[in-house]
Amino acid sequence: MSETSSLPDASVLLAANINPSTLLATDYLNHFNEVLMLIEILPAMPECADDVFSWRPMTYADYFKQSTFKEKNLAISLYESIPDALKSRFESLIHDADEKIFGLIERISSLDGDLSGGSFENLAFMASTEIRPLIDRASALINDTASDTDWMLAIDHPTAQDEVDRLFD
């Protein structure tokens, strides 16, 4: 499907919940949203810790292979047709999200099960201020709404990281 003329009609893509401009599906972001939700509920449901600790990055294709997404085969096949520049930006955001999530999981692990104190609250703050914006930027890219003026999604939040780093010094 490397030629544009061989791509499905836009109406087919929209019905499949795949953006016709980017050829990407936001369903992939569920992989990241799920782990963040689990992290946020850990203090109330510590039994979810094993699910958090077992989280692993998944490529776009690997995610869809195991998903229940109705048009998963279409989503996988279209990935090869995505323009290189867009794919590179997308994969860079995903890599950054993977790295931030792994760092957060390592820090949660270092709490040795004590998820009740201020240490965990700082980690939850880090999740919402450093990882969520990466997911939001990936969503904007997938939905073709990203622009140079999306500065609010691109803001780094060093104060959250600085606070977490201070706790572990």
Secondary structure as GFF3:
##gff-version 3
##sequence-region A 1 169
A	DSSP	three_ten_helix	4	6	.	.	.	ID=ss1
A	DSSP	alpha_helix	10	15	.	.	.	ID=ss2
A	DSSP	three_ten_helix	26	29	.	.	.	ID=ss3
A	DSSP	alpha_helix	30	41	.	.	.	ID=ss4
A	DSSP	three_ten_helix	46	48	.	.	.	ID=ss5
A	DSSP	alpha_helix	49	53	.	.	.	ID=ss6
A	DSSP	alpha_helix	60	66	.	.	.	ID=ss7
A	DSSP	alpha_helix	72	78	.	.	.	ID=ss8
A	DSSP	three_ten_helix	79	81	.	.	.	ID=ss9
A	DSSP	alpha_helix	84	109	.	.	.	ID=ss10
A	DSSP	alpha_helix	118	126	.	.	.	ID=ss11
A	DSSP	pi_helix	127	131	.	.	.	ID=ss12
A	DSSP	alpha_helix	132	142	.	.	.	ID=ss13
A	DSSP	alpha_helix	151	154	.	.	.	ID=ss14
A	DSSP	alpha_helix	158	167	.	.	.	ID=ss15
###
